[in-house]
Structure formats: C-alpha cells, structure tokens
Amino acid sequence: MNILILGSGGREHTLAWKLSQSPKLGSLFVAPGNAGTAEIAKNLAIGVNDFEKIKEAVLKHQISMVVVGPEDPLVNGVHDFFLKDNSLHEIPVIGPQKAAAMLEGSKQFAKEFMIRHAIPTAAYQSFTADSLEDGYAFLEKLTPPYVLKADGLAAGKGVLILNDLGEAKEELKTMLIDGKFGNASAKVVIEEFLAGIELSIFVLTDGNGYKVLPTAKDYKRIGEGDTGLNTGGMGAISPVPFADKVLMDKIHDRIVKPTVEGLKIDNLPYKGFIFIGLIKVGEDPMVIEYNVRLGDPETEAVVPRIQNDLVSLFDAVAKGTLDTIDLQIDDRTAATIMMVSGGYPEAYEKGKEISGYEEVQDSLVFHAGTKVEDDKVLTNGGRVMAITSFGADFKKALSKSYENIEKVHFPGMNYRKDIGFDL
C-alpha cells in the first residue's frame, strides 16, 4: 500500500524508516519531510495543515493510508476532513478525530477528562484575562514551585515552573494579558507542583483494543542537570530502568485502562497513539499531560524497539483488529541524543552544512531539522539530528551514541552530555 506521513521532524523520519522496512509498503511519501526522509521516501512540499493540498496528493499518488506525525493537524481536524470527504472517507488516518485530539489541544479539557474518569493528576484551576485577580489569589494559596500551563498548543514550550510568587504572578499576567504564547495562553491552567521523577508511556489504540508500547524518559531542558529553558527534547532513553512490574501494573490499571475506557464512554473516536506524560510521586504514578501523537525524541528511542511490521500494526488499527496482534519488543535499551543548533531554543541560525553523519556506525541517524540544498545537507531547525543506539543497559547505549556524535559536525552544534544523569 502507498502511505503518506505528515510532518518534518525526527519522529516522522523514524516512522518512515520503520515503515520502509515492511514488505507490505508500496510507495512512501512524507509531507513536507526533511533530508533524512528524502533518502527513503518522496518528500512533498505541502504543509501539514494544508488539507486541500493533502487531498490532492492523496488522490494523485493513490495513497491508501495517512499517518499523522504532529499534533497541529489532528487538533485542526485532519481526520474529520477525511471522513467528511466522499473521495477520502475510506482512507484510514492514523491519529484521533478532532474531538479526541482536544486531550492535547486544551489542558483544561484534559484535566476535566482525568477528573471525570478518576485518573490521578495534580489539583488545578484555570484562568482567563477576566479572572486574572482570581489567578493571583490561587497562586497565593499554593506552595512553590508554581506551575503555569498555556491551555492551548504552544509547541511544547507553554509550561512554566517558577519558584518566586512575584515572578509567577508577573508571568501569569504576561501569558493572559500580553499573549506570551499567542492564543494558546488566552486561558492558563495553574496546577499544584508534583515532585518526583518523570517518564512517558505510549499506547496504540484502535478505539477498542490497545497495545502498551515501551516506556521512555525524555530530557526537555537545554542545560546539563536539567537546567535552562525548555526545548522540544534533548534526548530520550527506553525503557525506563525504574519502571518495574509493580509500577507498570499501577500505570496500566489506574491510567492506561481508564484512559481508553474514558474515550469510549465520552464518545471520543480514537485511532492512533496516546502519549501519556507521567510522574512517579513516591510509589504512585500521576498524569502530567496527554499528547495525541508520539513524542519526539521519544519516538527515536521507542519505535526502533518495536519488532513488529509497522504497516501491519497500523492496518490493524484501521480495521479495529489490534487485539489480534502479538506485540514484540526488543529487550535491549535504546538511547537517543539530539544535536541542536547553537542558540536553540532561543534565536538560532539555519543553513549550516552538516558533515560526518554518514560515518556513524552501529547506530541509527534520524534527521529532525534538515534540508537538502545543492546536494548538501543543511540545518533547517532548532533540533537538527538524533543518534540512537542499542545497548544491554542505558549506560552502554548512551556510550555508543556519544561515541558516534563525535563524528558529526556543523557550526554551532550543541548537545547535552548528561542524558540519563538521573537514572
């Protein structure tokens, strides 16, 4: 079958890499893609939210399945667009419909869903510009640190964790009144701070049955020791060493199962990935957030561990037969390190030539922000390229990734040298 992937990052290159291994795949297309996807698929110069252009491409290239990488088109209703169009409605889309995508599209919606279905999460309240003074009063009742979240999509950067009450009040005003994150922060969720260690779990569901994919832990801050500004993710490890059977049973019984059941109860149609961001508080897991797609860079560590044919898995999602699949996972650890542009996550330059990645051995190279120009591979984003390696444990896997990173070069290249420091 011919498949179209929407997106242009490391997650999409990883999915393209995995799908391209399937004997069931005909032609593979990625819109818009990057320099890495160009090597294994045909890139189409189409934006992920340009639904009409996507429709043209799907019909022209006889696409029989669409896999949605990022959250934007899902929250904007790409799945619904297909269902409502007579020429597209029989083509399966891997990704939830718009109503269910609000789990990521609105922090308040997600919080209300969790409360409704008794899924453990932090206490919260939400505020708008009209209730700014109430927001100040709520902050005064909390003990620091203070957690402020833009309600809408803010490209992974709409969460602030602050220790000073005055600064928290000022940032709340900046978000609500000055539009720090644009429309995304027209409403702000303030929640109690949960102390613990974070991990992520990924679920693939066809709306009834589901498969729990490997756990992962990503590292969001730009600086060593988890300091500095939040980024889209600087590295990831899968599986998480502390996620033993006792914890996994709690995650399944208290969080995964009620989430999938809750989607059915609330009539939220879901065919695709659920990313559940968790924190282990004491011995108990609690939900920090939902994403309605795979995380990045967790994808680069999780997907390579899936041994099943990915086309078959997605086909089972489309047909509602996921329960018949026996999920096979590589028991080795995968460790991913992200190389980023100098200055990221603040201002950075694009168009820097990348060299040496062809010399990487015994590791996987996944492109994130790259493009091809005049036969050269150039940087084209903040997060540029990821190296993923396997090992018997996370230290061995990390060692191999760091060894191979030494071979890659571009002006201003930066990466964290302490991924896994807290494990």
N, C-alpha and C positions, 0 to 999 in steps of 0.2 A: 504494500500500500504506500501511497505518497503521503508524506507527513509534513506539516508546516509548524515550526516552532516560532512563537512570538517572543522577541526580546533580543538583547545585545550584550549580555554580561557573562560572567563566569558560570553562572547557573545554566544559562542556555547553551554554552559551549559544552558543558558537562553532559547535559541531556542529549545534545546532538552526538557527542562521542559515544554515548551508551546506545542510543537508538541505531546508530550507523553499524553496530555490530550484529543487528538482527537480520536473519535470512528472510524475514517477512517484509523488510523495508524495500520499497521501490526507490523513489527519489526523495531526497530530504531537502527542505527549504527552510531558511531562517530569515525572519524579518524583524529588524534590519540586520542582525548578526554582527560579527566582528572578524578580525583577521584569522582567528582560530577556526570559527565555523566555516569560513570561506575555503578552508583546506578539505573539509569533509562534506560540505553541503553547498547549495546555491543560495547566496545571500540575495535578498530582495530589498531594495531601498524604499521600505514602507514603514511608517511609524506604527507603534503598537496600538495607538488609539484611532488610526485612520481606518475605520471599519469598512467603508466603501471600497477603498483600495485593497483591503484584505480580501473582501468578497471577490473582486476582480481576479486577484491572484489565485484564490482557491478554485474558481471556475476554470481559469486558464490552464492551471497546472494539474487539474483533476485531483485535487487534494482530498484524501479520504479521512483525515483526522487532523485536528488542530490542538497543539499543546501550548498552553499559555504559561509563560515564564513569570513575568512581573505582576504586581497587584493592580496597577493602574487600569489596564483594560478590563479586568474582572470586576472591579468596583464600578467601572463605567458601563458594564453590561454587555461585554462582547459575546458571552454565552447566550444571553437573551436575544441579541441581534441575530445570531444564527438560527435560533429556534423560531423566530418570527418571520424569517425569510423563506419563501417557498422553495427557492433554489439551493438553500443551505441547510434546512432544518434536519435533514437526515445525516449530516456530517457531525460526528461526535466532537465535542470540545472538552478537553481535559482541564477542568477548572470550574469552580462553582458559578451558579447564576448570581445575578446582582444582589438579590435579597440576602443570600447567604454570605456574599462577599463583604457585607457590612460588618461581619465579625472583625475584619481588618479596617474597613472603611470608616468605622466610628468606634472610638474607645468606649464611649458611653453605651452603645448598642451591645458591645462585647461584655461589658460589666453587667448589664441588665440580664443578658443571656446566662451568665455564670450564676448570678444570684438566683434566677428563676429555676435553674437546674441543680442548685446546691453544689456547685463546683467551687472548690476552695480558692479564694483570691483575696487581695488586700481590700480593706474598707476604703470607701471613696465618696466624693461628691463632685458634681460638675457645675461649671460656672460660665456665664457669658459676660459681655461688656456691661450689661444692665445689672448684673449681680456681683460686680467687682468687690464692693464693700463686704458682701457676704463671704466672698473668697478670702479676703483678708482675715475675717473673723474665724473662718475654718482653719486657716494656716496657724492662727494663734493657739488653737486647741491642740494642734499636733506637736509631737516631739520631733526634733530634726533627726536625720535629714528630711527635706521636703521634696516630694516627687510631683512634678508638673508634667502633664502629657497633653500635647495638642490632640484634640479629638479626631481630626481627620488625617489623611495621608500626608506625611512630611518627609518622605524618602529616608525613613529610618533615623531622622535627626530631630524629631519633635518631642524628645523626652529630656527633661532637665532634672538633675538631682542636686539639691543645694543645701548647704549646712546653715546658712545665715538667714534668719527670718526676714530681715530687711531686704536682702537680695532676692529672696523668694517672692516677696510682695512686689518688688520692682519688676521682676521677670514676668509675673502674672499680668501686671499692667501692660508690659511690652507685648506680651502674646495677645491679650484680649483687645487692647485699645490701639496699639501701634501695628498690629498684624505681623508680628515677628515671623510667623510661619504661614503668612497669607490666610486664605480661607480655612486652612487646616486648624488654625488656632482661634477661630471665631468662637469656639467652645473649648474650654480646658478642663480636663479631669485632674483633680488633686487627690492623691491617694496616700495611705499610710506607707511608710518605708518598711520593706521586708528585708531583714538581714539573713544572709545565707549564701549558698553557692548556686550559681545558675546552670541550667542545662536546657537542651531543646529536644523535643521528641516530634517525630514526623509520622503522620497517619495518612494512608492512601485509602480512600473510600469510594464505593460506587453508589452511595446513598443508603445502602442496607448493610452489606458486609464491609469489613475493613481489614487492613493489614497494618500492624505497627512496624515501622521501619526503624533502623538503628538510631540510637541516641547520638547527640553531638553536643559539643560545647564550643561556642564561638567567643571571640575576643574583640569587643567593639571599640575600645579606646585606642587612640593613636599612639600613646606613650607606654613605655615599659612599666610593668607593675600596675596595669590598668589605670593610667593617668592621662590627663589631657582630654581633648574633645572626642565626642562620639564620632565614629565613622560608620560606613556600611558593613564593616567587619574586616579584621586584620588577619584572621586565621581561624582554624577550627580543628577539633580532634573528635574522632568517632571510633569506638564507643567511648562513653564517659566512664572512667575507671570506678567511680564511686556509685554508679547506678547498678547496684546488686539486685538479686531477685526480690528481696523484701521491698525495696524502693520501687522497682518496676511493677510489682503487684499492686502497690498503692496507687501508682500513676495510672495503671490500667483501670482499676476498679473505681477510683474516685474522680478521674479526669477524662481519660480516653472514652470509656464506655458511656458515661453520662453526656459527653460532648456529641458523640454520634447519635445517641438516642434523642438528645435535645433537638438536634437538627431535624430529625423526623417528626418529633412532637410539634415543633414550631412550623412545620411545613416549609423548611428552607432547603431547596433542592441542591444537592451537593455531589458532584462527581469530580474528584481531584484530591489534591494534597491539603491536609490541615497541618500547619506548623504550630506547635504549642510551646511557647516560651515559659519555662518553669523555674521556680526557685525552691531549693530544699531548705526549709526553715526547721532547724532541729532535725527531726527524723521524718518530717512530713513535706510532701510536695504541694506547692501552690502555683496557680497560674498567674503569670505576669501579663501575658498577651497572647492573642491568636494572630497568626498570619494565614492567608488563604492560598498560599503557594509555598514552594520550597524556599528555605532561607539561602542566603548567599553570604559567606562562603561555606556554609554547612553542606550545601549540595555537593561541593567538590570533594568532601570527605565521606559523605553518606552514599551517594549514588554509585561510586566505584566499588562499594562493598556489596551491592546487590548483584547476585549471580544470575538471577532470572533474566530471560529475554524481556526487555522493557516494552517492546511493541506488544508482546503478548499480555503483559501486565495492564497496559493502557487499554488494550482491546477488551480485556475482562472488565475494566472499569466502565467502559462504554456500554457493554452488553449486560452489566449487572451480575456478572458471574465471578466476582473477585474471590468469593468464598471457596471456589474450586481450585484456586491456585495455592501451591505449597511454596511459600516464600523462602528462598535460600540466601543466606547472608555469609559473606566471607568473615571468618572469625578473627582475622588479623586487624590491627588498628591502622586507621588511615589518619595522616596528619597533613593539614593544608596550611601553607604560609602565603599570604598575599603581599605582592610587591606593589607599592603605590607611588604616585607622582610626588615630587618634592613640593611641600606646602600644603598638601591634602591633609585634612578635609577643608581647609580654607582655600584661598586662591592658589591655583597651580597652572602650569603651562602644559599645553598639549603639543603633539607633533614631534616628540623626541624619538630618535631612532632606537630600536631595541635590537640588541645583538646577543648571541651566545645561547639563546634558549634551545636551539637545535642540538646543542651539545649535551643537554640534560639526558642522563642515563638512569634507567631503572626507577624513574619517577614519571608522573603524568604532568603535563603542562596544560593549564586551562587559561585561555585568554579572557580578559574581562573588558577593559577599556583599550582596545587596539583597533587599528585600521591599516589597510594596505594602500600605499600611495607610491607610484613609480617603482614598483617591485620591492619596496621597503616596508617593513612592519614598524608602525609608529604608535606612540602612546596617544590615546584618544579619550582619556577619562582619569578620574582620581585613582581608582583601583585599576591596575593595569594588567596584572598577570598573577596566576597562582600556581604553586608547585605542590602536588600531592604525592605522598609516598606511603607505602605499606611497611609495617614492622610488627614484630612479635608483641611489642608494647608501645606506648605512646612515645617513650624516650627514643627508642630505636627508629621509629617512623619519623620523628622530628629531626633526628640527626641526619637522616638521608635527605630530607627536604632542604635543610640548611646547607648541606654539602653541595647540593645541586644549584641552590640560589647563587652561590659564588660564581657560577658560570654565566649568569645573566647580567646584562648591563644596559642601562640607559641613563642619561643625565638626570641627576636629582633623585634617583631611585632610593626608596626608603622601605624598610620592613621592620616588624617587631622581632627582636631576637630572644624574646622570653615567652613565646607561646607555650602554654602548658605549665607555666610557673606555679600555678595554684593547685596543681593536681598531686 
